[in-house]
Amino acid sequence: MDIKAIIFDKDGTIADFGVTFNKATKLVLDEICNGDPDLMERSAAALHYDLSTNLIGKESVIIAGTGIDIAEALSTVFPIEDIEDFGAVLDEMYGEICLNMVEALPGAAKALEKLHTGNIRLGVGTNDSEENAINQMEALDIDHLFEHIFGADSGYGAKPGSGMIDAFVDALGLKPEQVLMVGDSVHDMQAGKAAGVKTCAVETGPASREELLPHADMVLSSITELPNALSVT
């Protein structure tokens, strides 16, 4: 593959999804439910979140969804008047909480640095908010490696739509086939395919290799394998 640029998903690809979101979800539920045990149970069930283990289930909308998607899931429990407004509130809550616990996946920062110094142009496209993505990349001290950081609220839509990837390709003045989408979910791969770019799935998120394989041009264990896969020295 003659790849000139890569757009990465954030959680489960660059940042450790479990570290940031498992505990954060419990804290978010505590806040929005005001500690009401029954409301906590019903809200957790709506999000496929196990309160006994503090783990997000593989079917959860939290994994690949936006704040609005999470708000819609919770609307079966809460009388939410404005889904978009509540989604923005959830984004802000998650953003504040996750910023204090975000961790890069092992070797991720080193791999990104190697790609950057190898003249591969980098970006981020996440279903989190743009502000959260920028803040977390700054907290990990890797924000300077990315030319563009897009969130679901950046004006290009959310994945599996292709908007963020289309915007990245256009901003760099490249052809889609010169760009690689890297992510840990089927949504990421579907977004990449819709944009006409190459796709690479990584096994560092909740989805298994078997789930990802039919949707990706290649599957790697993590982004640490990318420099070698792309012959970046």
PEVEN-V792420 format. One record per pair of residues at least 6 apart in sequence whose ideal C-beta (glycine too) atoms are under 7 Angstrom apart, sorted by the first residue. I is the first residue (numbers start at 1). J is the second residue. D is the distance in Angstrom with one decimal. If there is no record, write none. Layout:
i=I j=J d=D
i=I j=J d=D
This chain:
i=1 j=198 d=5.7
i=1 j=230 d=6.8
i=2 j=178 d=6.4
i=3 j=120 d=6.7
i=3 j=178 d=6.4
i=3 j=180 d=4.8
i=3 j=198 d=6.7
i=3 j=230 d=5.5
i=4 j=120 d=7.0
i=4 j=121 d=6.4
i=4 j=174 d=5.5
i=4 j=178 d=4.3
i=4 j=179 d=7.0
i=5 j=120 d=6.5
i=5 j=121 d=4.0
i=5 j=123 d=7.0
i=5 j=172 d=5.4
i=5 j=174 d=5.8
i=5 j=178 d=6.7
i=5 j=179 d=4.9
i=6 j=115 d=6.6
i=6 j=120 d=5.9
i=6 j=122 d=5.6
i=6 j=180 d=4.7
i=6 j=182 d=5.8
i=7 j=123 d=4.3
i=7 j=124 d=6.9
i=7 j=125 d=4.9
i=7 j=165 d=5.7
i=7 j=168 d=4.8
i=7 j=179 d=6.6
i=7 j=181 d=5.6
i=8 j=14 d=5.6
i=8 j=124 d=5.4
i=8 j=182 d=4.9
i=9 j=125 d=6.7
i=9 j=126 d=6.0
i=9 j=182 d=6.8
i=9 j=183 d=3.4
i=9 j=184 d=6.2
i=9 j=185 d=7.0
i=9 j=188 d=4.8
i=10 j=124 d=5.6
i=10 j=126 d=3.9
i=10 j=128 d=6.1
i=10 j=133 d=5.6
i=11 j=17 d=4.5
i=11 j=20 d=6.5
i=11 j=21 d=6.7
i=11 j=126 d=6.9
i=11 j=128 d=6.8
i=12 j=184 d=3.7
i=12 j=185 d=7.0
i=12 j=204 d=5.7
i=12 j=205 d=2.7
i=12 j=206 d=6.7
i=13 j=182 d=6.1
i=13 j=183 d=5.3
i=13 j=184 d=4.9
i=13 j=202 d=5.8
i=13 j=204 d=6.5
i=13 j=205 d=6.7
i=13 j=223 d=6.5
i=14 j=104 d=6.3
i=14 j=105 d=6.6
i=14 j=108 d=5.3
i=15 j=102 d=5.4
i=15 j=103 d=6.7
i=15 j=104 d=6.1
i=15 j=105 d=6.8
i=15 j=136 d=6.3
i=16 j=103 d=4.8
i=16 j=105 d=5.2
i=17 j=205 d=5.5
i=17 j=206 d=6.8
i=19 j=101 d=6.3
i=19 j=103 d=4.8
i=20 j=98 d=4.6
i=20 j=101 d=5.7
i=20 j=102 d=5.0
i=21 j=56 d=6.1
i=21 j=62 d=6.2
i=22 j=54 d=5.4
i=22 j=55 d=5.6
i=22 j=56 d=5.8
i=23 j=54 d=6.1
i=23 j=101 d=6.5
i=24 j=94 d=5.9
i=24 j=97 d=4.4
i=24 j=98 d=5.1
i=24 j=101 d=6.8
i=25 j=47 d=7.0
i=25 j=49 d=5.4
i=25 j=56 d=6.1
i=25 j=62 d=6.3
i=26 j=54 d=5.1
i=27 j=97 d=5.2
i=28 j=90 d=6.9
i=28 j=93 d=5.2
i=28 j=94 d=6.2
i=28 j=97 d=6.7
i=29 j=40 d=5.6
i=29 j=43 d=5.5
i=29 j=44 d=6.2
i=31 j=93 d=6.5
i=33 j=39 d=4.2
i=33 j=40 d=4.7
i=33 j=43 d=5.8
i=39 j=77 d=7.0
i=40 j=51 d=6.5
i=41 j=51 d=6.9
i=42 j=77 d=4.8
i=43 j=74 d=6.0
i=43 j=77 d=5.1
i=44 j=51 d=4.9
i=46 j=73 d=5.0
i=46 j=74 d=5.7
i=46 j=76 d=5.4
i=46 j=77 d=5.2
i=47 j=60 d=5.5
i=47 j=61 d=6.5
i=47 j=62 d=5.9
i=47 j=70 d=6.8
i=47 j=73 d=5.7
i=48 j=56 d=7.0
i=48 j=57 d=3.6
i=48 j=59 d=4.7
i=48 j=60 d=3.9
i=49 j=56 d=5.5
i=49 j=57 d=6.7
i=49 j=60 d=6.4
i=50 j=57 d=6.5
i=56 j=62 d=5.3
i=56 j=63 d=6.6
i=58 j=206 d=5.2
i=61 j=69 d=4.9
i=61 j=70 d=5.7
i=61 j=73 d=4.8
i=62 j=70 d=6.1
i=63 j=185 d=6.6
i=63 j=206 d=5.4
i=64 j=127 d=6.2
i=64 j=185 d=4.5
i=64 j=187 d=4.3
i=65 j=127 d=6.3
i=66 j=87 d=6.6
i=66 j=127 d=4.7
i=66 j=152 d=4.2
i=66 j=158 d=4.9
i=67 j=87 d=3.7
i=67 j=88 d=6.3
i=67 j=90 d=4.4
i=67 j=91 d=3.8
i=67 j=129 d=6.7
i=68 j=83 d=5.9
i=68 j=84 d=5.9
i=68 j=87 d=3.5
i=70 j=87 d=6.8
i=70 j=90 d=5.4
i=71 j=80 d=6.2
i=71 j=83 d=4.9
i=71 j=86 d=4.2
i=71 j=87 d=4.0
i=71 j=90 d=5.9
i=72 j=83 d=5.7
i=74 j=80 d=6.8
i=75 j=83 d=6.4
i=80 j=86 d=4.9
i=91 j=129 d=4.3
i=91 j=132 d=6.4
i=94 j=132 d=6.8
i=95 j=129 d=6.5
i=95 j=131 d=6.4
i=95 j=132 d=3.8
i=95 j=135 d=6.5
i=98 j=132 d=6.9
i=98 j=136 d=6.7
i=99 j=135 d=5.6
i=99 j=136 d=6.3
i=99 j=139 d=5.9
i=102 j=136 d=4.8
i=102 j=139 d=5.6
i=102 j=140 d=6.5
i=104 j=140 d=5.0
i=105 j=204 d=5.3
i=105 j=222 d=6.3
i=107 j=222 d=6.8
i=107 j=224 d=3.9
i=108 j=223 d=5.7
i=108 j=224 d=7.0
i=109 j=140 d=6.6
i=109 j=142 d=5.4
i=111 j=223 d=5.0
i=111 j=224 d=4.7
i=111 j=226 d=5.8
i=111 j=227 d=6.0
i=112 j=122 d=6.6
i=112 j=142 d=5.8
i=112 j=145 d=5.2
i=113 j=145 d=6.6
i=114 j=227 d=4.6
i=114 j=232 d=6.2
i=115 j=122 d=6.3
i=115 j=226 d=6.4
i=115 j=227 d=6.0
i=115 j=232 d=5.8
i=116 j=122 d=5.9
i=116 j=145 d=4.6
i=118 j=227 d=6.8
i=118 j=232 d=3.7
i=118 j=233 d=6.7
i=120 j=232 d=6.3
i=121 j=147 d=5.6
i=121 j=172 d=5.8
i=122 j=145 d=5.4
i=122 j=146 d=5.0
i=122 j=147 d=6.6
i=123 j=146 d=5.5
i=123 j=147 d=5.8
i=123 j=148 d=4.2
i=123 j=149 d=6.8
i=123 j=168 d=4.8
i=124 j=133 d=5.6
i=124 j=137 d=6.7
i=124 j=146 d=5.5
i=124 j=149 d=4.4
i=124 j=150 d=6.6
i=125 j=150 d=4.7
i=125 j=164 d=3.8
i=125 j=165 d=6.0
i=125 j=168 d=6.6
i=126 j=133 d=5.0
i=126 j=151 d=5.7
i=127 j=152 d=4.7
i=127 j=158 d=5.0
i=127 j=159 d=5.6
i=128 j=151 d=5.7
i=128 j=152 d=6.9
i=129 j=151 d=4.5
i=129 j=152 d=6.7
i=129 j=153 d=5.1
i=130 j=149 d=6.5
i=130 j=150 d=6.4
i=130 j=151 d=3.2
i=130 j=153 d=5.8
i=130 j=154 d=4.7
i=132 j=151 d=6.8
i=133 j=149 d=5.1
i=133 j=151 d=5.1
i=134 j=143 d=6.5
i=134 j=149 d=5.3
i=137 j=143 d=3.9
i=137 j=146 d=6.5
i=137 j=149 d=6.4
i=148 j=168 d=5.6
i=148 j=171 d=5.8
i=150 j=156 d=6.2
i=150 j=164 d=4.1
i=150 j=167 d=6.5
i=150 j=168 d=6.9
i=152 j=158 d=4.0
i=154 j=164 d=6.8
i=156 j=163 d=3.3
i=156 j=164 d=4.7
i=156 j=167 d=4.8
i=157 j=163 d=3.8
i=159 j=187 d=4.6
i=159 j=188 d=6.1
i=159 j=191 d=4.0
i=160 j=187 d=4.4
i=160 j=190 d=3.8
i=160 j=191 d=4.8
i=160 j=194 d=6.8
i=161 j=191 d=6.4
i=161 j=194 d=6.9
i=162 j=191 d=5.5
i=162 j=194 d=3.8
i=162 j=195 d=3.8
i=165 j=181 d=5.8
i=165 j=191 d=5.8
i=165 j=192 d=6.3
i=165 j=195 d=3.8
i=165 j=197 d=5.9
i=166 j=195 d=5.3
i=168 j=179 d=6.9
i=169 j=176 d=5.5
i=169 j=179 d=5.3
i=169 j=195 d=6.7
i=169 j=197 d=6.8
i=176 j=195 d=6.0
i=176 j=196 d=3.7
i=176 j=197 d=4.8
i=177 j=198 d=6.8
i=179 j=197 d=4.3
i=179 j=198 d=7.0
i=180 j=197 d=6.4
i=180 j=198 d=4.7
i=180 j=200 d=5.7
i=181 j=188 d=6.2
i=181 j=191 d=6.5
i=181 j=192 d=3.1
i=181 j=197 d=5.2
i=181 j=199 d=5.1
i=182 j=200 d=4.7
i=182 j=202 d=6.4
i=182 j=223 d=6.3
i=183 j=189 d=6.7
i=183 j=201 d=6.6
i=184 j=201 d=6.8
i=184 j=202 d=5.3
i=184 j=204 d=5.7
i=184 j=205 d=2.8
i=184 j=207 d=6.1
i=185 j=205 d=6.1
i=185 j=207 d=5.6
i=186 j=207 d=6.4
i=186 j=211 d=6.5
i=186 j=212 d=6.7
i=186 j=215 d=5.4
i=189 j=199 d=4.9
i=189 j=201 d=5.8
i=189 j=212 d=6.7
i=189 j=215 d=3.7
i=189 j=216 d=5.0
i=190 j=215 d=6.5
i=192 j=199 d=3.9
i=193 j=199 d=6.2
i=198 j=217 d=5.2
i=199 j=216 d=4.8
i=199 j=217 d=4.9
i=200 j=216 d=6.2
i=200 j=217 d=6.5
i=200 j=218 d=5.2
i=200 j=220 d=6.2
i=201 j=212 d=3.8
i=201 j=215 d=7.0
i=201 j=216 d=3.9
i=201 j=219 d=4.7
i=202 j=220 d=5.4
i=202 j=222 d=5.3
i=202 j=223 d=5.8
i=203 j=209 d=5.4
i=203 j=219 d=6.8
i=203 j=221 d=5.2
i=203 j=222 d=6.9
i=204 j=222 d=4.8
i=209 j=219 d=5.6
i=212 j=219 d=5.4
i=213 j=219 d=5.5
i=218 j=229 d=6.9
i=220 j=226 d=6.6
i=220 j=229 d=6.3
